[in-house]
Amino acid sequence: MDWFNGGLFDNDDVLPLGWEDLDDLTRAAHLYWFDIAPSILGTLSERGLDPAKRGQLGAHYTDRDKIMQIVNPVIVERLPNDWAEVKAQIEDLIDNVPKANQ
């Protein structure tokens, strides 16, 4: 999507993880997180940063309503049209695949 690319995944650098870290992540992945409000996780993440560097990083918790003001017009409202184009391309490719018994 050329219209939405902040370069977050431009490199494949990874954090070093030991066996204990992987064990913690595995246990956390098996927990039921549905009842935890995303705002709590956002606040914890923000408060875990050095307050002096938080502003430099631009790391401030943003509530869902503010995020959706950007996400809706940039992603959500565009997806049906983008998907319709991709779906049409897929259907065209499928229709043009040579048949095995011809």
C-alpha positions in Angstrom: 0.0 0.0 0.0 2.0 3.0 -1.3 -0.4 5.4 0.4 0.3 4.0 3.9 3.9 3.2 4.7 5.7 4.7 7.6 8.8 2.4 7.1 8.3 0.6 10.4 9.4 -2.7 8.9 12.1 -1.4 6.6 14.7 -3.5 8.4 14.7 -6.9 10.1 16.5 -6.1 13.3 15.3 -8.2 16.2 15.6 -7.9 19.9 17.9 -10.4 21.6 15.7 -12.9 23.4 16.9 -15.6 25.8 15.1 -18.8 26.8 13.6 -17.0 29.9 12.2 -14.3 27.7 10.7 -16.8 25.3 9.2 -18.6 28.2 7.6 -15.4 29.5 6.2 -14.6 26.0 4.8 -18.1 25.6 3.0 -17.9 28.9 1.7 -14.4 28.2 0.5 -15.6 24.8 -1.7 -18.2 26.5 -3.4 -15.8 28.8 -6.9 -14.5 28.2 -6.4 -10.7 27.4 -9.9 -9.9 26.2 -11.0 -8.2 29.4 -8.0 -5.9 29.6 -8.8 -2.5 28.0 -6.2 -1.4 25.4 -6.0 2.0 27.2 -4.4 0.2 30.2 -1.7 -1.4 28.1 -1.1 1.9 26.4 -0.7 3.7 29.7 1.6 1.0 31.0 3.7 1.2 27.9 4.0 5.0 28.1 4.8 5.0 31.8 7.5 2.4 31.3 9.5 4.9 29.3 12.0 7.4 30.7 9.8 10.6 31.2 12.7 12.7 29.9 12.8 10.8 26.6 9.1 10.1 26.1 8.6 13.5 24.4 11.7 12.9 22.2 10.3 9.6 21.0 6.8 11.0 20.5 5.6 8.1 22.7 2.4 9.3 24.2 -0.7 7.2 24.7 -3.4 8.0 22.2 -7.0 6.9 23.0 -9.0 4.9 20.5 -11.2 7.7 19.3 -8.2 9.9 18.3 -6.6 6.9 16.6 -9.7 6.1 14.7 -9.9 9.7 13.4 -6.8 8.8 11.3 -7.4 5.1 10.8 -10.9 5.4 9.4 -10.2 7.7 6.5 -6.8 6.3 5.7 -7.4 2.5 6.1 -11.0 1.4 6.9 -12.8 3.5 4.4 -10.4 2.6 1.6 -10.3 -1.1 2.2 -13.6 -2.0 0.5 -12.5 -0.3 -2.8 -9.0 -1.7 -2.6 -10.3 -5.2 -1.8 -12.8 -5.0 -4.7 -9.9 -4.3 -7.1 -7.7 -7.1 -5.7 -10.7 -9.5 -5.7 -11.4 -8.6 -9.4 -7.7 -9.3 -10.3 -7.8 -12.6 -8.5 -11.0 -13.6 -10.2 -9.5 -12.6 -13.6 -6.4 -14.7 -12.8 -8.5 -17.7 -11.8 -10.6 -17.4 -15.0 -7.5 -17.4 -17.2 -5.8 -20.4 -15.6 -5.4 -23.1 -18.3 -7.7 -26.0 -17.6 -6.0 -29.4 -17.1 -8.2 -31.4 -19.5 -8.1 -29.0 -22.4 
